[in-house]
Structure formats: structure tokens, C-alpha cells
Amino acid sequence: MNEATKKQLFSKLAEKQERMIEIYRYLHAHPELSFQEENTAKYIEAFYAGKGCEVRTHVGGLGIVVTIDSGKPGKTVAIRADFDALPIQEETGLPFASKTPGVMHACGHDAHTAYMLTLAETLIEMKEQLEGKIVVLHQPAEEVPPGGAIGMIKDGALDGVDTVFGIHVMSQMDSGKIFFREGNVQTGRANFHVKIQGIGGHGSSPHKANDAIVAASYFVVAVQSIVSRRMNPFDVGSITIGSFDGKGSFNVIKDSVFLEGDVRSMSEETRTLIEKEIRAKLDGISAMFDVTYELDYENDYPVLFNDPEMTAFAADALQATDLPGVTAVERCEAQPPSEDFAYYAKERPSVFLYVGAAPEDGEAYPHHHPKFRINEDSMLIAAETMGTLVIDYLKGSSEK
């Protein structure tokens, strides 16, 4: 019975693939930045008009929560797709390239939305064959902290939800493959902004000044020792100084310098250690160079934790299903980027999976690259993958 339901779902999705691609291309051509996705939210809302589901808008901002109720008792599963874009000038040359200067879907969130809309519509059509409820989380603002997930959660998006599934298409993973991993799977993130204040002066009289550039340069070098000399070699962490604003005149000693940095870690303990050490380095440099500093340090996205039991369920379900177009379901390595799906995973047992989307031809550019693009067939595989998890998770849930 379950396999017949999945085959019917796959057949319906295949029939809708052309429209799925049309939705994707429309969204790709009309990207909107995080927390500004008003037209995208309206597009998603309009898609559900007249369909047999409950639609709640403006959840935690521009989020949309769609509830598909089978009318039978059972569990409630949430499935999430994000829909924001990035401040990047597109260079793909695609005929459906961004029409908004300086804004691009360079991470695949347009693909996430296109497959999710198509899947949700199909699940609505088939809801009488299911049990329990499906909650579709259309989430804005994944790219920019504090992110859209936390606002949606605070606004009740997970009320009554038992588990959450998420998928990301991956441009540098083989198309036709689905990837999973249990435990800590994506890094937690922090960012910091520092102003180092010295005493300006003339280049001919350095003894009468406290050079902020020299102090800031020492800080840049000093923080590199945190990972190499303060962290356990078996832990994962990185510190990047992404901005050093010390521009001035060649013969003027700068009185202040501004720096910005990025921190990644695979455990909360490591994230705490790095913050402590950064503050200690600034204290030391302040004393060494007789300068002061102002630090704004923000811990945002937590480490993404895939529940081991739910991950095993997902892997088993996918490996046991004859998924059209899928050549393998494999365990992968942990992924360096951060992801605000982690907030859902802190609230409910959750699983975040990866669907390979490497283009059939040309170079597979990384996410956030101006030439980023995907294999459009990956969206159908993502829909099949998520649909399989929903059907298998809800199967017999009224008896549990």
C-alpha cells in the first residue's frame, strides 16, 4: 500500500516537472534579498489559493506555514524550504538570469521553493491516502542572521509538529545522488566587529602616536594561533578576518581601524572557546600597544544536529525505495557552511539531507558564486526524496 502511494506520487511529480522548472526559472529571474522577499511571499501565497489546505501568512515576518490535514489521526511532520536570495551580481548568462541588478539566487533557494510548491500541491491532491498532518514551512531569510527560522519558531510554526525534514540542493555533489549524515553535520557560526582605537599622528613622529594599524595587524596574526594552539586538534573550527578597514594617507598614523570576522565551529564548546580566546587576544593587544577596543561579538546560527535515529530512518526509507533518477543514497562528510535549519533541529528531532545538483555540462561552481547554477533534474529528485520521507513517516502513525 505504501509503495503504491509512493509510485503514484512519483508519477504525479514527473507529470508536473515542466511546470516545476517554470516556477524555478521565474523565481530565479525575480530574486529578493533576506527579509525583503515580499513579492516572493505573495507568489507562494497565491500558489495555494483554492487548494485544500490551511495557509497562514506573515509567520515570524514573511514566513508562510501551510497545513495539509489528512483528516485522520496521526503524527505531524514539517517540511521546510527557504526562499531568499543573495546580494550577488549574476554572471551565469542563463536566459532566465536575475532581472534585479546585484541580487541573485546563488544558493538554490529558488529550486527549494519550486520543488516544495509542486510537492505540496501533489500531497494535497493525495491527502486522503495519508494519515496525520503535513506542515510546509516556507521560510524567508536563511542567509542573513538572525535568520528566518527563529522568528517562525517563535511565532508557533512548530506547534504540534513531531519532526522536521529539510533538503538542500548541492551544486558540487553528483547529480542523481542523495546524501545523509547523522550528528553534527553543519557548522555553528558567529561574527564579530572590532574597532581598535589608538592615537593618530604624523608619520615622521611615530613616538607621539599609538598606531592602530600596527595593533590591528598584530590581532589578525594572533587570532590565527587560536585554532592551531588553543583548540583540540580533533575539533573543527575556523576564524576568518574578512574586512580590515585601515585606509588613510601614506604619511598619517591611523588613530582607529575597523575589522570584521567570521567564526565557524562544529560544537558549542569550540564556539565558546574561540570567543573567549578572541577577547583575550584583544585584551592583550590593548595592553601591549596602549590602545582601546570596542567589540561586537554575535553568536548566531547554532551547529546543525541531525538526530541519529531520524537520520537512520531517512536513510533506510530512501535506500529501500525505488526512486526514479536516483543512482545512490550515501553517507557524506560534514559540511562547512552554516544553516539556520539548525534552529528547527534544536526544537524537534530533525534531519537535513543533500541532493546532488551538479550541472550536466560546464563547471560546477560553488554556492554563493556569481556563476552558480544547478541541474534542474535535481528538483524532481528533491521532491521524490521529501515525498518518500513524508509518506513513510506518516505510515501507520495513528497506531503509535
PyMOL commands that set and color helices and strands:
alter all, ss='L'
color gray80, all
select helices_A, chain A and resi 2-15+17-29+38-47+109-125+127-129+148-154+206-208+212-229+268-289+308-319+342-347+377-394+397-399
alter helices_A, ss='H'
color red, helices_A
select strands_A, chain A and resi 54-59+63-69+76-82+133-139+163-170+177-180+183-186+188-197+201-202+237-245+252-253+256-265+292-299+304-306+328-331+350-356
alter strands_A, ss='S'
color yellow, strands_A
deselect
rebuild
show_as cartoon
